[in-house]
Amino acid sequence: MTKTIRTLLAVAFLIIAGELWAQKSLVLENEAVKMLWENSAVGWKIKTLSVKKGNSWVALKTPSGENTLVFSAEKPKMTPDSVFKSITGETFPGEAYHYQTKQWAESTNPVSLNTAGKALHFFAKNGKQIKTNQLSFETENEVAKITTEWSFDPQFPTDIWVKQTLTPKSMGYFSLATPTLAHVSEADMAWVSVPGYFQGNYIQPNFALAYAYGHGAPALPVVYRERSASTLSPLVTTKSGITISVIPDPALCRDPWEKDKNTMHAWNVGLSHKNRKSQLAPTLYFPVLGEPKSELKAGETVSYSFRYSLIDGDWFKAINHAVYDIFELKQSLALRQSKQSLTDRIQKMHHYLTEPKTSLWNIEEYKGLKIGAQSYLGGVVGSQRDAMKNSDYGAMWMLANATKDSLLTKNVLPYALNFKIVQQITDEGFFKGALAGQYYLAKSKRFTEEWGEVVEPIAVTYYTMLDLGNILLFEPNNTSLRNLLSNGAEWLLKNQKPDGSWAVAYDRKNEQEIFRDIKDVRPTFYGLLVAYRILKDPKYLAAAQKGADWFVKNAVETGGFLGVCGDARYAPDFATAQSAQALLDLYDLTQKEKYKNAAITAAKIYTTSIYTHPIPNRNPKTVNGSPREDWEITQAGLSFEHGGIFGSSNSQGPIQLASHTGLFLRMFQLTKEPIFADLARAGVWGRDAFVDAKTSVASYYWQAMNRGAGPYPHHAWWQIGWITDYLMAEAEVRSNGQVKFPRGFVTPKVGPHQSYGFEAGLINGTKAKLIVDENLVKIDNPTIDYLLAESEQKDKLFVILLNNRSQATDFQVTINGKSYKKQLAGVGLEVMTVAK
């Protein structure tokens, strides 16, 4: 080759290389997403970003591509320097709520408020197309070098996979924010959510309402922790029907029990609905500024990966994608294997609850009656460890009716009934018919509420209407109870506001409305539905519908709900699931589609109260000295008592009281959405690591592991109630309605499970009544649960077998001494009919 030719080739190479370096545009494009980058004076910007919607393309209005690096030479301060007020002008949350003081302080420090450190905003430099649909960028600034790689996920065309690497130039604290694909104006926003913290269709200017209650999205670009996030997927849905979400690599998730101790407070990934500039754009932060992984030396690199998901569809479709495709719900469900059947747990808890010492059962004299309830050793204002409470009256009467056990019918029910009778205020005046309180203090001989001298309309619904309603299903001719029910209904009717709503609470001393900074977005209307179903007066149904209409408009449509736990200042909780069942029951009565649709929406929203991370696996762990596999103690599949920044989920983790599972199966039956059934089963199957071996009572909070009922012995009744509801719902779903029993009313406070057994049901067309008899049936495999019923003529016994795992199961069932070899398919059902 001559020297001239070599020179010409070298010049040509330099020209081509220069042209490549000076590229004006870069492209990522597939059948679902088109992204065009343009090189500008300040760096590479996303010029257009379009998503395939049906047969056309929808362009996002404000594409960006801007990056953010947050840097601090010193560790950021972790104490708050901001004060916020309620809409009524008081400093929030108030001194009385000491459970929330620490969490509010943590959540309003500069890191959480996203004001800590110095934010460096930049558009990437040195961009190049490595190959088709694979881009890389490299940028240097005064503090670090950042490289970013972009590509499509070959399995999911809607997902863009991104990896960022940070190399500091000096020692300090660093946090990378995911680049802003596009930001969405408030006018163009249809829905926004950081699941587990809030969801809604508008921005709330009052910070306390938005941040503590999720009544609208916060206007500030706050950064949320993983510990109360249900699914790690902040998202925004535009009015054109495109949902933008950002999802971290599951490997980044904090593990709440890494090896042999509780590590749920670790904070690996920050989540936000906004970027640092407060533009509406789902954003992750890694590492979180000030957390251990954010402290880096010069030259020390940190990398992380995440995905943007651009879904043609709403937020629920996007959540399904994250839950199934990224956090592997279906695959992890296959790991679950129970070591004790749910049926056996009910039978063992029956014995626990008929033993006064173990169940902490008390009988006290009050107003000439002997009243009975269980000790409540949790926090109650004024308690001297003498508080008493009953929980699930529907479960009490259901179990007593099904077992005919005199230890229940003679030793428990009469005194529990007296407790209920004297709970109602009977004195003439404003509070006649209202509730004296859900707790009885034995030493001071008075009823009280959890957190002060308040009277709540929702408490009248719970502890008058629901409890009395469930009892009256079993005792329909009890005139005194009907009168008490009527008193409660009249009080609710009298205090319903013209728009259909109720006050959150009234001060017991001066009768004035309190908690004016929050609305009663709870299913208070349901009490009047109960009154109508029992007492048949049409004015109660009309008022229930008026209340439900207000609730749908102000809660379901906006995504803002309120909880029922006074000690948590009513942070949103399991009442959201209860709302779905309340609306479904109202639909059953009225056949109005608007209530069915609202029930489905509320239930969909409640799916974001269920943990779906980290992905369960079989890694060995140690819990209080006992060997466990990771899936046995996973948080995935569990709901929380109350979430958000205020909820017990922050300190205690989720709960084992899975009251929502029956509702979710009913929703699956109604909508055919698999996520309802799969999340229900993920919350129930294989939870033995949380069950006390002596009593079969599960712990309440996740962090308690298997310490049993602890200070909450009454929870055993709720556990009997929700497990029965779950099993009955499974039987109905799996039999395609051939096993179907009338449902009672939801339980007070903890969720939507309902009572059974007050009327005969149908099993393959034959009328039958539920029974509980632990001596009739024996099964040698704990993944097989069963329900029992007998025909009205008492000549046939029905054994409803349920295989509660994903795999086919071989087992032996023994009925009245006769054994049968069986096999049930995964999640299978069989109804055996034998002569009695």
C-alpha positions, 0 to 999 in steps of 0.5 A: 500500500502506497504512502498516499493511499495510507494517508487518504485512508487515515484522513477518511477514518478521521472524517468518519470518526469525527462525524460519529463523534459529532452525531446530531441524533441518537435513536432507541426504537422498537414496536412499543417505544420510540425515543429520539435524542438530539445533541444540543449546546448543553448536551443530549436531550430527548427530543421526542418520546412516543408510545404505541397506543393501539394502532397509533403513536402517542407523543409525551408532551415534555420529553427531557433527558435531564440528569441529577446528581446530589452531592454533599461533602459532609453527612447530611443532617438527619434532624428536621428543620421544617415545620408544617401546619394542618389546614386548620392552622395547628402545628402538625401532627400535634403533641398527643400523637407520640407514636408518630413524632419520630416518624414525622421527624424522620420524614421531614428531615432534609434528605426526605424532603429532598433539600439536602446536599447540592443538586447538579442538573445536567444533560449527558455528554459524549453520547454514542450509539453502541449498536442498534437500540443501545446507547451510552453517555459519559459526563464529567462535572466538578465532583464525579464522572457518570456513565449511563447505558440505555437499551430495551429489555428484550423480554418486555418491549415497553421497558427501557433498561438503564445502568448508571455508574458513578465515579467520584473525584473526591470523598463525600456523599453522593446520590444519583437520580434516575434521568427524567424521561419526561415530566408531566404537567398537573393538567395532563396528570390522570393519576400518580402514585408511590405505592404504599404511600399515596395515590391520587388524581391531583396535587395537594397544596397542604403538605400534612394532608398530602404527606401524612394521609395521601389526600392528593399528591405532595407538591414537594419532591419528597423521597420515600423509604422502601419500608412502607412501599408496597411495590417499588414502582413510582408512576404517573398516568397521563390523560392520554392513557400512558403510564410512566413508571420507574422500577429498580433492579430487584437486587437493589431492594433492602432485605428486611431480614438479611440473615439473622436479625431485623434489617427492615429499616435499611434504606437502599433506594429512594422513591419519588413521584417528582424529580429534584426540580419538583417536576412530576416525573417518577424518580429513584435515588440511589444511593440515598444521600446520607445512607451508608452506601452513599459515602464514597471515596475518590475513584470508588465506583457505584453502579445501579440498574433500573427500568423505565416502563412506558405502558399503554394503559392505566396505573393498575396495568403498570402495577400488574407488570411490576408485580408479575414480570419484575417481582415474580409474584407467580413464581414466588407463590410456588414456593409456599408450603404450609406446615399446619393447615388453616383448618387446624389453626381454627380448631386450635384457636377455638380451644385457646379462646375457651381457656380463660387464662390463655385468652386473658378473658375477664368478667367484670360487674358494670351497671348491674350486669356481668360483662366479658371481654379480653385484656387489651395490653396495647396503648389506650389513653387512661389505661392502667393495663386494665383495658378490655376489648372484644373484637369479632362478634360475627366470628364468635357467634359463627364458631359457637353456632358451628360447634355448639360448644357450651364453653362458648355458648355459656361461658363467653357469649352471654358476657360478651353480649352484655358488654355490647349492650352497655357499650351504647350511650343511653342517656338523653342528649346529643350522644344518645345511641352513640358509642361510649367507647370500644375499650372498657377500663376495669379499674375506673369502670368506664368505656373509652376510645383508644386515643381520648374522649372522642365519639366517632360516627365510624365507631357507631358503625363498627361497634353498634351496627356491625356487631349487633347486625352480625349477632342479629343474623343468628338471633333475628328475634332479639328485640332488645338488640334490634332496639339498640341497632335502631338507636345507633342508626338514628344517631348516624341518620341525625348526624349525617351532613347534608352532603352525605358525609359525617364528621371524623369525631366529636369531643365527648365533653363539649359535643363539638366536631374535632379533627376538622383538618381531615374528612371522614373518607371511611365507610361510615355509610355501611352502618346504615346498610346494616340497619336496612338489611336487619330493620328493613326501613327504606330511609336507612338504605336511602341514607346509606346510598347518600353516604356512599355517593359522597364517599365514592366522589371524595375517596374512591375517585380521588384515591384518598382514604382515612384509617380507623386507628386513633393512636395513628391519628387515622393514617390510611389503613385496612378500612380501604379494603373494607370500603370495597366490600361495603360498596360491593354489599351495597351493589348486591342490595341495589344492583346499581352498577356505580357501586360495583364499579367503585368497589372494584376501583377501591379493591384495585387501590388496595392491591397497593397496600400489599407488599410485593418485594423483595422477591421470596427465595430459598436462601437460609436464614435464622430467626430467633435461633431457628433455621428458616428459608427466606420465603417463610418470613417474606413480607411479600404478600402481606398487607400493612395495618396502616402504611404511608409515612405515619403507619405502623408499617414503618416500625413493625412491618406488615401484619398477618391479619389477612382480612382482605383475602376473602374480598380479593377472591370475590374480586377475582370472581367478579373481574377475572383479574389474577392479581386479586387471587394471587395476592390473596394466596400469597398472604395466606399460604405457608405463613407458619413461621408467624404462628405460635406453636402452643396456641396456633395464634399468629403474631400480629406484626411481622417483626414479632415473628412467632411470638403469638398474640402478645398483648392482643389476645382478641386477635384470635377471633379476627383470625378465625373470622378471616381464615373462615372467610378466605376458605369460604371464598376459595370454595365458592371461586374454585367450585364456580359458585356450586359451593355458596353460603350467605355472607354476613356483615364485615368485621369492625376495624381490621378489614372486610372479612364477613361472617357465615353460618347463620343461614343454610347455603348450597352445595351442588344444589343441596341446602347445607349448614356449616359445622365445625367438628375436629373429630370427624375428619383427619387429613395427613397433609397440611397443605389440604384444608377443608370445610364441613357442612351437613344437609338440612336433613342431617343425613349427609356430610359434605367435606369440601377439600381445598389444595392450598398450594400450587402443586398437585398433592397426594393425601389421605383423608379419613372421615368417621374412621374410613380412609380415602386416598386422594389427589388434588390438582394445584389450587384444586377443590373436591367436594366429598359427600358421605352418609352420616 
